[in-house]
Amino acid sequence: MIRIGIVDDDKDSRVLLKSLVSEYASGKTIEYMLAEYESAISYLEGARSFDILFLDIDMPNMSGMELAEKVREKDKEVVIIFCTNLQQFALNGYSVGALGFMVKPVQTYSFDLNMERALSAVKAAKSRNNEEADTKFVLKDGTISRLISASDIDYVEVRQHYLLYNVRNSTTGARMVIKNRGTMQDAVEVLTPYGFVRCSSSFLVNIKSVTAVSRMNVYIGEELLPIGRTFKESFMDTFSRYLAKRGWEDPCQ
């Protein structure tokens, strides 16, 4: 799962970039999560972790260059690509370790070229950091704060105002349920970048934990979860792309 952020005060530019991302990801069978921000300030207020950031340079109140400097204070790995009309300022991007820049309106060829380079950089960074294996979350379990790996969470169920994290110990195989107050949207925002997808209004599943699917159900080991009508198409599409990336036969076809 590639996490992509777009920061640009021009709506048309954001729409174009989102379209280019969608076309590229579809052609390459890439799973991604995308968030957009209309200003550097709004990005900082809701700052999340991204693999790739597309930043406009010329923005009011705080420029993309200034934002990049703040981003680099906390994140040395994120790939930064500037999108700008101001070519004369693009070279300054190298001071913040930018991968490159694209001139507006962004052309498909330029975008595809930069995405290829960006994904190579992301892959190298994840390999160095072993990020997917090491990503952990602190979940409150009564009076205990447990450090849980994302890969050990098989699925999350929402029940009234609580999230039930169904966790499997990767060493012993033992299972437990950790109950936290929260909404499904809370879980979606945190876990989607790590390969989790909704199969119904009540369940968010780790795609790597799925052992079988049918037209109406998802299997997590011996457990059976329903596939909701609203989520069926998106879930099946995500599952098919997950299998395709690994060269496995797709039972959904």
N, C-alpha and C positions, 0 to 999 in steps of 0.2 A: 504494500500500500504506500503510494507516494503522496505526501502532504504538500499541497501547493497553495501559496498565498498571493493575492494580487492587491496591490495598493496603488490606486490611481483616482484622482478626483474627477476624471472624465468618464461618464457612464458608458459612452460609446466605445471607448478604448477597453473598458473592462469587459463589455459584451463581446468584442472581437477576440480578446485573449481567451475568454471562456470557451468560445467556439473553436479556436485553434487547439486548445488543450483537449477538448472533447474529441475532435477529429483525430488528433495524434494518438490519444489513448485508445480509441476504438480500433485504429489501424494496427497498433502494436499490442493490443490486448493487455493493457496496463490498468490496474486498479488504482484509483486516486481519490483523494478528498480535496475539495477546493473551497476556500473561503475568500471573500473579497471585502475590501475596505475602501471607503471614499476619501480617506485622509490618513496621514501619518499618525495623527492624534488618536483616531478611532482604532487604528491597529495597536498602538501601545496600550490603550485602555482595555482591549480584549485580547492581549497578546497570547498567542498559542505557539506551539512548536511546529515548525515547517521544515521540509526538506528543500524546497525551492521557493524563492520569493521573486516576483516580478514587481519592480518598483518604478513608478514614474519619478522623474527628477524634479520637474517643475510643478510643485504643489504649494498652495498657500499655507501660511503659518509655520510649517516645517517641510523642508524639501526632502526628496527621496534620498539624497546624499546624507543629509543630517540623520534621517531615520536609519540608514544603513550603519552609520557610526554607532548609534545606540544599540542596534541589533547585535553588532559585532562585540559589544562589551560583554554580552551574555552568551552568544552563540557563534563559535568560530567555524562551525561546519556547514551551516545553511548556505545553499547556493544562491547567490544574488545576481539577478540579471536586470539591468536598467532598460526601461522603455521610454524613449524621449524624443522630443523635437530638437533638443539642444545638444547637437553633436559636439559642440565645442567643450561641453562639460563632461562628456562621457569618459574621457581619459582619466578624470579624477576618480572614477570608480575603482581603479586598481589600488587606490589607497585603502579601500575597505575590502579588498580581496574579491571584487566582483568578477564573475566568470566572463561577462561581456555586456554588450548593449545592443538593443534593436531600435531602429529608427521608426517612428510612427508615420503613417499607419503601418503596423507590423505586417510584413509579408509572410506567406506560408513557408517559403524556402528558408528565410532567416529564422523563423520560429523553430522549424524542424531541426535545423542545424544546431541551434542553441539548446534545444531539448535533448538531443543526443548527447551533447557534451555534459549537460546538467545531470542527466541520469547516470552517466559514467562516474561523475564525481560523487553523486549520492551513493551509488553502489560501493565505491571505494571507501567512503566514510563509514557506511554501515558495516562493511567488512572489518574495518579497523576497530570499531567500537563494539562489534557484535551486538548491535542495538536491539534487534528483535528478541534475542534470547535473554537480554539483561533488563528489559523494560519492566519495572516493578511499580506497584501501586500500594499505598497504605490504606487498608480497609479496617474500619472499626468493627470489632467483634465483641460486643458488650463493653467490658472495661479494658479489653486487649486491643492493641493496634497491631495488625498483622501485615507483614510485607509480602505481597503476592505478585508473582510473575504473571504478565498478561497471558502467556502461553498456557498457564495452569487454570485459567478461567474458561470453562467449557461453554457456559451460557449465563445470561442474566435474565431473571424474570421480574417483572414489575407486578406488585400486588398491593392495591390501594395506594398508599403513599410510601411504600417501601420497595427497595431493590434487593432481590435475593441473588447473591453471587454464588453460583454453583462451581466450586473449586475442586480440582483434582491434584493431589500431591504427585508430582512427576516421578518421585523416587519410590514411594511406597504404594501408590495407586489409591490410597485412602481418599475418600470424598467428604466434603463438608459444605455447608451452606452458611454464608455470612450475610447477615441482614443489616442493611443501611437505609436510612431515610433518604429519599430522593425520587426523581422522576425518570422515566425512560429516556427523555431527551438528555438528561444529565449523562446517562451511561453512553448514549449514542455519541455525544460530542467527545467524550474521553476515549472510548474504545474503538470507534470506527477506523481511525488511522492504523490500528493494529490487527486488522483483518476480521472485525466483527460486523455482522450484517443482520438486519431484522428479518425474521421469518413470519412475524405476526405482531399485532399491537402489544402483546405481552412478553415476547421473547426476542432477545438479541443474542445471536450465537457466534461462537468462534468458528469461522469457516474451516480452520485446521482440525477442529474436533469432530466435524461431521463424518459419520461412518457410513451413512446411507441416506437416500432420499426417495420418496414416492411422490405421487401427485398431490397428496394431502399432508404428508408428514416429513419431518426431519428426524434422523436418528443420531443421538449422541451416545455411542455405546449401546446399551440396552434401553436407554430412555427415549421416549417418543414425544416430539414436540409438534404442534400443529403449524401448518403453513396457512396463513391468512390470505384471503382472496386479494386484498389490497396490496399485499407484499409479495405475492407469488412470482410475478414477472421479474421484479428486481432481484429477488433472492435467487431464482433459477439462473438468471443472467450472470450474477456474481459467481455462483457455484460453477457454472459452465466455464467461465473465464479462468477461475482458479484451477480447474482440472486441465484446461488447455495449456496453461503456463507450465504445467508439469508433464505434459505429453500423455496424460491419462485418458482413457476412453470415457466419454461423457454419457452416462445413463439417462440424461435428461433429453437427449435428442431422439 
